[in-house]
Amino acid sequence: MTQLQFNLDLDLLKESVINSNLDMVIKSAIVLVINEVMENKRDNYLRAASFERSPDRRDYRNGYYERELILGIGN
């Protein structure tokens, strides 16, 4: 079973939940989970974490840039 580990700023998360509508909160949570899953899959494929040097490393990262994820949730 795959285990994911990521850190959240709970105060920022609470503030976001209180001060925003639910659709945006759901979208943000989905984006966080998807990003963590993609990074985990990339690390597993490369056999090395970001900036880690390892003799078992399979390949190198080219980097990435941020894009907005458009979801069909809500109105």
N, C-alpha and C positions, 0 to 999 in steps of 0.2 A: 504494500500500500504506500502511495506517495504521501509524504508529509511536507507541508508548507510552513515556513516560518517567516513572518513579517511583523514589523513593529508599527503600531498606530499611536498617534498622539490623541489620547482619549478625550482630553479637554477640547481640542479642535474638532474632534468627531461629534462630541455632545453639542457644541455650539452650532455646528453645521446642521445637525438634526433639528435642533430647536428653532433655528432662524431660517429654515428653508422648507420648501414643499417636499413631499415624500418622493415624488418622481425623480428629483435631482439627487436625493440621498441614495435611492436605489441605483441610479445610473453611476454615481461615484463609487459605490460599493462594488458593483459589477466590474467597473474599470480597474479598480485596485486588485481584485481577484484575478482578472484576466492577465494583467501585467505580471503579477507574481508567478502565475502558472507558466507564462511564456519564458520568463527569466529562469525558472527552475528547469524547464525542458532544455533550454539552451545550455545551462550549466551541466546538466546530465549528459548531453550529447558531446560537449567539449571535454568533459572529464576534468574541468577546472572552473573555479569561480572567477568572477571579474578581477582582473589584475593579478591573478594567481599564476605563478610559474610552477609547472609540474612536468616531469618527464612523461607522464601519461597523457598530456594534453593532445587532443585529436586535431584541433584546428584553432583558428583565431577569430576574434570578434571584429566586425567592421564598424560597430557602433550603431546607433539608431537615433531617430528623432521623434518628437512627440507629434501625435495626430489626434484629432477629436474623434471619438467613437460615437457613431450615430446609431441609436437603438430605437426600435419601434415600441417603446413602453409608454403607456399613458396616452395623453392627447396628442 
